[in-house]
């Protein structure tokens, strides 16, 4: 095993599921309920992936999986696409990370089944690791090994339909939760696009708002905490942040990302979703 691969290990969560631990940061990917349940509950189902793929269109539905990790979100989306017939919309899946070592560990014979990577999915993961791409009649999967958000500069504007933002936390990777980082992905989002993240931090939500997203409350995690959904259009949010959240923003001890402008509060308060 390489030195980088030794930076990860498979652990058992409090809920009895297998998950990958990053030793450097001490963070567990998809803690508590485990990777496959959390990927479905926090990302695939709230993004209405099955429904959006079932609405035929000549161009593929484009999903950006930001934070590949052990590929739990990506492979869950892959399974949804592969289970559909040939007559519906294809899926174009693009994953971003700085290495593939967590996926390499999760896709071994010992762990593949626990991470949804058995059978054809294991072949897809191994192809992604070796060739940075995998393609079937239904699904194309591409891997970009580069730092986020710099890698977004090579992607076409207004080309993305769904974003899964599943990076390590602000505590260990503060540069990935800034206004600048979210602005870089906002320019890639089409009308109707949605972004899904586990974070409910006030600074995350304010950064998304300052980046040009409409922002709302998402589903609840296995720990009973609400997640966040952002969208190109406020009408695509079931529960947009409202004036009550603005009031909480004024009381927050950490309201903004470090790169927020000096007039951040005034900018947010004047946004149309709070009118």
C-alpha positions as CSV (number, residue, x, y, z in Angstrom):
1,X,0.0,0.0,0.0
2,X,1.3,3.5,-0.9
3,X,2.0,6.2,1.8
4,X,-1.1,8.1,0.6
5,X,-3.3,5.0,0.9
6,X,-2.2,4.6,4.5
7,X,-3.7,8.0,5.2
8,X,-7.2,6.3,5.1
9,X,-8.8,3.4,7.0
10,X,-12.2,1.8,7.1
11,X,-14.0,2.2,10.4
12,X,-17.4,1.3,11.8
13,X,-19.7,4.2,12.7
14,X,-21.8,4.4,15.8
15,X,-24.7,3.2,13.7
16,X,-22.8,0.1,12.7
17,X,-22.0,1.1,9.1
18,X,-18.6,1.1,7.4
19,X,-17.1,4.5,6.5
20,X,-13.7,5.9,5.6
21,X,-11.6,7.8,8.1
22,X,-9.1,10.4,6.9
23,X,-6.3,10.1,9.4
24,X,-4.8,13.5,8.6
25,X,-7.9,15.5,9.4
26,X,-9.6,13.0,11.7
27,X,-12.8,13.3,9.8
28,X,-15.0,10.4,8.8
29,X,-16.7,10.4,5.4
30,X,-20.5,10.0,5.9
31,X,-20.5,9.4,9.6
32,X,-23.2,8.0,11.8
33,X,-25.6,6.2,9.3
34,X,-22.8,5.3,6.8
35,X,-22.0,6.2,3.3
36,X,-24.8,4.6,1.2
37,X,-27.7,5.7,3.4
38,X,-26.4,9.2,3.8
39,X,-25.6,9.6,0.1
40,X,-29.2,8.7,-0.8
41,X,-30.8,10.7,2.0
42,X,-28.7,13.9,1.8
43,X,-27.8,14.1,-1.9
44,X,-29.4,11.7,-4.4
45,X,-33.0,12.0,-3.2
46,X,-33.1,15.7,-2.4
47,X,-31.7,16.5,-5.8
48,X,-34.6,14.5,-7.4
49,X,-32.0,12.7,-9.5
50,X,-34.4,9.9,-10.6
51,X,-37.1,12.3,-11.5
52,X,-34.8,14.6,-13.4
53,X,-33.2,11.7,-15.4
54,X,-36.7,10.4,-16.2
55,X,-37.6,13.7,-17.9
56,X,-36.2,13.1,-21.4
57,X,-33.8,15.7,-22.9
58,X,-31.4,15.3,-25.7
59,X,-28.4,16.4,-23.6
60,X,-27.2,14.6,-20.5
61,X,-28.1,15.7,-17.0
62,X,-24.7,17.0,-15.6
63,X,-23.9,16.3,-12.0
64,X,-20.7,17.7,-10.3
65,X,-19.6,15.5,-7.4
66,X,-17.3,17.8,-5.5
67,X,-15.4,15.8,-3.0
68,X,-15.1,12.3,-4.5
69,X,-13.8,10.6,-1.4
70,X,-14.9,7.0,-1.4
71,X,-17.4,7.8,-4.2
72,X,-20.4,7.2,-2.1
73,X,-22.4,10.1,-3.6
74,X,-21.1,9.4,-7.2
75,X,-21.8,5.7,-7.1
76,X,-25.2,6.2,-5.7
77,X,-26.0,8.5,-8.6
78,X,-24.4,6.0,-11.0
79,X,-26.7,3.2,-9.7
80,X,-29.8,5.4,-10.2
81,X,-28.8,6.1,-13.8
82,X,-27.8,2.5,-14.6
83,X,-31.2,1.2,-13.4
84,X,-33.1,3.3,-15.9
85,X,-34.0,2.3,-19.5
86,X,-32.3,3.6,-22.6
87,X,-35.2,5.9,-23.6
88,X,-34.6,8.5,-20.7
89,X,-32.0,11.1,-20.1
90,X,-28.4,10.1,-19.8
91,X,-26.2,11.1,-16.9
92,X,-22.9,12.9,-17.1
93,X,-21.1,12.6,-13.8
94,X,-17.9,14.6,-13.0
95,X,-16.1,13.9,-9.7
96,X,-13.4,16.2,-8.2
97,X,-10.8,15.5,-5.7
98,X,-7.0,15.7,-5.1
99,X,-6.4,11.9,-5.0
100,X,-8.2,8.6,-5.3
101,X,-6.8,6.8,-2.3
102,X,-10.1,6.7,-0.3
103,X,-11.8,5.2,-3.4
104,X,-9.0,2.8,-3.9
105,X,-9.4,1.5,-0.4
106,X,-13.2,1.3,-0.6
107,X,-13.2,-0.5,-3.9
108,X,-11.0,-3.4,-2.7
109,X,-12.7,-6.8,-2.6
110,X,-12.7,-6.6,1.2
111,X,-14.8,-3.4,1.4
112,X,-16.5,-3.0,-2.0
113,X,-19.9,-4.4,-1.0
114,X,-20.2,-2.2,2.1
115,X,-19.5,0.9,-0.1
116,X,-21.9,0.0,-2.9
117,X,-19.0,-0.9,-5.2
118,X,-19.6,-4.5,-5.9
119,X,-20.0,-6.0,-9.3
120,X,-20.3,-3.6,-12.2
121,X,-19.8,-0.7,-9.8
122,X,-16.5,-2.0,-8.7
123,X,-15.4,-2.2,-12.4
124,X,-16.5,1.4,-12.9
125,X,-14.6,2.6,-9.9
126,X,-11.4,0.7,-10.9
127,X,-11.7,2.2,-14.4
128,X,-12.1,5.7,-12.9
129,X,-9.0,5.1,-10.8
130,X,-6.9,3.8,-13.7
131,X,-8.1,5.9,-16.6
132,X,-10.0,8.8,-14.9
133,X,-13.1,7.9,-16.8
134,X,-15.7,5.2,-17.3
135,X,-18.6,5.0,-19.7
136,X,-21.7,2.9,-20.3
137,X,-24.7,3.3,-22.6
138,X,-26.4,5.3,-19.8
139,X,-23.7,7.0,-17.8
140,X,-20.4,8.8,-18.4
141,X,-18.2,9.3,-15.3
142,X,-15.1,11.6,-15.4
143,X,-12.6,12.3,-12.7
144,X,-10.7,15.6,-12.3
145,X,-7.7,15.3,-10.0
146,X,-7.0,18.9,-9.0
147,X,-7.6,21.3,-6.2
148,X,-11.0,22.8,-5.8
149,X,-12.1,25.4,-6.9
150,X,-9.2,26.1,-9.3
151,X,-10.2,23.1,-11.4
152,X,-13.6,24.7,-12.2
153,X,-11.9,27.3,-14.4
154,X,-11.6,24.6,-17.1
155,X,-15.3,23.8,-17.1
156,X,-17.9,25.5,-19.3
157,X,-20.1,28.2,-17.9
158,X,-23.8,27.3,-17.4
159,X,-23.2,23.6,-17.9
160,X,-24.1,22.0,-14.6
161,X,-27.5,20.8,-13.3
162,X,-26.8,19.4,-9.9
163,X,-23.8,19.9,-7.5
164,X,-23.0,17.6,-4.5
165,X,-20.7,19.7,-2.3
166,X,-19.4,17.1,0.1
167,X,-16.0,18.4,1.1
168,X,-14.3,18.1,4.5
169,X,-15.4,20.7,7.0
170,X,-14.4,24.3,7.4
171,X,-12.3,23.4,10.4
172,X,-9.8,21.5,8.2
173,X,-10.4,23.0,4.8
174,X,-11.6,26.6,5.3
175,X,-10.7,27.6,1.7
176,X,-13.4,25.3,0.3
177,X,-16.3,27.1,2.1
178,X,-15.7,30.7,1.0
179,X,-17.6,33.2,-1.1
180,X,-14.9,32.7,-3.7
181,X,-15.2,28.9,-3.8
182,X,-19.0,29.1,-4.1
183,X,-18.8,31.9,-6.7
184,X,-16.6,29.6,-8.9
185,X,-19.3,26.9,-8.9
186,X,-22.1,29.4,-9.3
187,X,-20.9,30.5,-12.7
188,X,-21.1,26.9,-13.9
189,X,-24.7,26.4,-12.8
190,X,-27.6,26.5,-15.3
191,X,-31.0,27.9,-14.6
192,X,-32.8,25.2,-12.5
193,X,-29.5,23.9,-11.0
194,X,-29.3,22.9,-7.3
195,X,-26.4,22.5,-4.9
196,X,-26.6,20.2,-2.0
197,X,-24.3,20.1,1.1
198,X,-24.4,18.6,4.6
199,X,-23.3,21.9,6.2
200,X,-25.8,24.1,8.0
201,X,-23.3,26.6,9.2
202,X,-24.4,30.2,9.1
203,X,-21.1,31.2,7.3
204,X,-21.7,28.5,4.7
205,X,-25.2,29.8,3.9
206,X,-24.2,33.4,3.9
207,X,-21.3,32.5,1.5
208,X,-23.7,30.8,-0.8
209,X,-26.0,33.8,-0.8
210,X,-23.1,36.2,-1.5
211,X,-22.0,33.9,-4.4
212,X,-25.4,34.4,-6.1
213,X,-27.4,31.4,-5.0
214,X,-30.8,31.4,-3.5
215,X,-30.5,29.3,-0.3
216,X,-32.8,27.1,1.7
217,X,-33.0,24.5,4.4
218,X,-32.4,21.0,3.3
219,X,-33.2,17.6,4.7
220,X,-32.2,16.4,8.1
221,X,-29.1,14.3,8.7
222,X,-28.9,11.1,10.8
223,X,-28.0,13.3,13.8
224,X,-31.1,15.3,13.4
225,X,-29.4,18.4,11.9
226,X,-30.8,20.2,8.9
227,X,-28.6,20.4,5.7
228,X,-28.5,23.1,3.1
229,X,-29.9,23.4,-0.4
230,X,-28.9,26.2,-2.8
231,X,-30.4,26.9,-6.2
232,X,-30.1,29.1,-9.2
233,X,-33.7,30.0,-8.8
234,X,-35.5,30.6,-5.5
235,X,-38.6,28.9,-6.8
236,X,-36.7,25.6,-6.8
237,X,-36.4,25.7,-3.0
238,X,-39.1,24.2,-0.8
239,X,-38.0,26.1,2.3
240,X,-36.0,29.2,1.5
241,X,-34.2,31.0,4.3
242,X,-36.5,33.9,5.4
243,X,-36.5,36.9,7.7
244,X,-36.1,34.7,10.8
245,X,-32.8,33.5,9.4
246,X,-31.7,37.1,8.8
247,X,-32.4,37.8,12.5
248,X,-30.3,34.8,13.5
249,X,-27.5,36.1,11.2
250,X,-27.3,39.3,13.2
251,X,-26.8,37.2,16.4
252,X,-24.3,34.7,15.0
253,X,-20.8,34.7,16.4
254,X,-19.4,33.4,13.0
255,X,-21.8,34.9,10.4
256,X,-19.5,35.1,7.4
257,X,-16.6,33.4,5.5
258,X,-13.2,35.2,5.8
259,X,-13.5,36.6,2.3
260,X,-16.9,38.1,2.7
261,X,-17.1,41.8,1.7
262,X,-17.4,44.4,4.4
263,X,-21.0,45.1,3.5
264,X,-22.0,41.4,3.5
265,X,-25.0,41.9,5.8
266,X,-26.4,44.7,3.7
267,X,-26.0,42.7,0.5
268,X,-27.7,39.7,1.9
269,X,-30.6,41.6,3.5
270,X,-31.3,43.3,0.2
271,X,-31.5,40.0,-1.8
272,X,-34.9,39.2,-3.5
273,X,-35.5,36.1,-1.4
274,X,-35.7,38.2,1.7
275,X,-38.0,40.9,0.2
